[in-house]
């Protein structure tokens, strides 16, 4: 299911993201590789590798933007939660299978464990970590893999851009005999390095948070909610640390298969269907 949010902040962040990536590609090719390595196989190599990284950025980002993050479907019939709003019946209900489901009073629907309501998406999202304006979407159970891939390739692109900049400035530059061209190349190089460092540090910080959440088996939303819940049981779920190995936790996000396949944005995310208990008497 294709998802796109009409959120002004998210749309602006999308434009900033694509502009920054395309600008970096323009500087690397037009102002670093072509002026100094146009007659070398190294020039073709660096140009090919960097554009391949850019392609992976676009693919992973588009999948994170347009993929269903794990939207909990709305009931096909109208459910009456009047008594719940009045506090006459409890908020947490248990299915016959022993799975704790809760009721979202904003969606007026049942939601499975670890699902939380997003005020921007206006829907409940399974295993919601946070709403990210840079992908104009929630990071949830079904698209977290693409979000982490996007972070990885942005970090690689930033590092590679700095490396190409350093290598390029060790070569003679024929067009730099012109002072205007020389100053323009210096300016573009400085902007590229600054952007690479800023975005690189940004994605490293977010990536560390993502892997910390994976290894602790607790999303960012759950961490906040569990701090205010003495039982540590946010939305019918409690993380028992040490119950699963780190590889099992990673496979819940990236799926089974080789670690190399985890970097491929065209892979289909793992989906575990859950049937909403529409027949409950509330």
N, C-alpha and C positions, 0 to 999 in steps of 0.2 A: 504494500500500500504506500503510495507516494504521499508524503506529508510536507506541507510548506506553511509556515506561520506568517501572517501579515503583521509582524511586530516591527515597528519603525526602528527600534534599537538594533534588533537582529539583522534587519536588511542593511542598515548602515555598516554594521560589522562585517557582513558578507562582502560589501563593496571594498572595504578597507583590506580585507584578507586577500581578495583577488588582485587588487591594485598592487599590494606589496609583493606578492609572488610574481606577477607579471613584470613589475619594475625590476625586481632582482634578476629575472631571466634576461631582460633587456640589457641591463648593465653588464652582466657576466659575458654575454655574447658580443654585444656591440662595442663595449668600451674596454673589455679586458682580454677576451680571447682573440677576436678578429684583429685588433691593432698590433698584437704582439706574437700571436701563434697561428696566424692564418695559413702559413706555409709549412706547418709542422703537424705530424700525426697526433702530437699531444693536444693540439688545439681541437682537432676533431674529437679526440677522446673525451676531453673535459666538457666540450659542448654537448656531446651525446649523453654523458653521465648526468650532467646537471639537468638537462631537459627531461631525462627519464625520471629523475627525482621530482621535478615539477609535475610531470604527468601523474605520478603516484600521489602527489599532494592533492591534485584536482579530483582524482578518482575517489580517494578515501574521504575527502571533504564532502563531495557531492553525495556520497552514500550516507555519511553522517547527517547531512542536511535533509535529504529526501526520504530516508528510511523511517519506518515506524519504530519509535524507540521502545514500544511496548504498551501501546494505548489499550487500556481496559475497555472492552466494548460496552456500550450502553445497553440496557435491557430492551427487548423488543416490545415489552408491555410496560405501562406506567405502574410503578410500585409506590405503595403508600407508606411513608416514613413519618407520618404525623406524630405517632406515639413516641418515636425516638427523639424527635425534636423537643417534645415536651418532657423528656427524661423519664418516660414511663417504662421503657424497655432498654436493655443494655445496648451499647454500641457494638460490642464484640460478639459474634456468633460463631458457632463451630459446626462444620459440615459433618455429615455422617462418616466421612473418611478421616476425621480428626484434624483437618486443616482449618486453621483459624482464618476466617474471612471477616472483614469489617465493612461498614457502610460509610460511603462518602456522601455527606449531606449536601455537598455542592453539586455533585454529579447525579445524586439520587439513584445510586446504583451500588451493587456489591463490588468489592475489590479484593483481590487475593493478598496473601501476606507479602510484605515488602513493596506494596504499591502505595504511592503517595500522590496527592493532588498537586498539580502545577497550576499556579494562578495565571501564568502567561498562556500556556497551552489550553487551560480550562478543561483539562481532562486528567484522570488518574493514570499514572505511568508505572508500569511494572519495574521494580527494582530501580526506582529513580535515584540517580546520584545528584544531579543538579540541572538547572536549565542554563544552557550555554549560549550567550548571544553570538559567539563566533561561528556557531553552526546553525543559529536561529532555530534551535530545537532542544529538546531535553536529551540528556545522556541517560539512557535507560538500558534495560536488559538486552534489547535487540540491536542497538547501534553503538554500544560502548566499544566494541571491537574496532569500528570504523573511526571513532573519535580518537582512540589511542594510536591507531595507524596514522591518522592525520598529524597528531603531535609528534610522532616519531619522524615522519618524513619532513616536517617543517624544521625540526632540530637538525636533521642530516643536511638539509638544504642550506641552513644558516652556517653550519660548520664548513661545508664544502665551498660556499661562496667566499668565506674568509680565506680558505686555503688557495682558491683560484686567484684571489686578489693579491696575495703575497707572491705567488708564482709569477703572475703577470708583471708585477713591478720589478722582477729580476731580469726581464727581457728588455731589449731595446725597443722603443716605440717610434716607428717612422713618422706617424702623424703628430707626434708630440713636438715636432719642430715648430709647429704653429702654436703660439702662446694661448690663443683662445681654446684650441683643441686640448692642449695640455691642462689648462685650468678646469675645463669641463670634465676631463677624465679624473682629475684629482677630486673634484666635488662629488661626482657620481660614486667614486670609490669610497669616499668617507661616508656618504649616506648609506651605501650598501653595507659597509661594515657595522655601522651603528644599528641599522635595521636588523641585521643578522644577529648581533649580540642581544638586542632587546627581545626579539622574538624567540631567540634560542633560550635565553634564561627563563622567559615566560613559559614556554612549552615544557622545559625541564621541571619547573616548579609544579605545573599542573600534572605532568606525567608522574612525578613522585607521589602526589596526592592520590592519583588513580590507582597506582600499584599498592600503595598503603591500604586503600579501601578494599582492594581485591584480597590482599593477604590477611587482612583483619576480618574479612567477610562482613563488612559493614559499610554501607554507602554513606555519603556525606550527610544526606538527610537523616539517616538513622543515627549517625553519631550525634547530631544536634538534638534529636528527639529523645534519645536514650539518656542524655545528660539530665533531662527533666523528668525521666521516668525511672523511679527507684527500682522497679522490677527489671529494667533493662529489656523490656519486651515491647518494642515499638511496632505497632500495627501487626500484632500477632506473630512476631518473629523475634527470636533471640539468638544472637550469634554465640556459639560455643567455640571459643578459640582452641585450636589444636585438634578439633574433631576431623578436619580435612587437611590433607597435605597441600603444600603450596602449588604443586602441579595440578591437583584436582581443582583448586580454586581458579587457576589460570585457564584450565580447560572449560570451566563454566562460562568464561567470557569469550575465549578464542576458539573453542571447540577442540575436538580431538584431531590428531594428525601431527605432522612434523612442525617444529618451531618455525621453520622457514615459511610454511604455508600460512602462519599467523600474520605475516606481513603482506599478504595478497588481498587487496581491497575488493576483489571481485568474488571472494568467497561469500557464501550465504551464512548469515548468523544462525546460531543454534536457537531453535524455538521449541518451547515446551508448552503445549496447549493446556489451558485450564478451563473447565466448564463452569460458568457462573451458576450459583444455586438459585435460579429464578423461582423455584417452587417453594421457597421458604415462606412461612407464615409470620409476617412482621406486624 
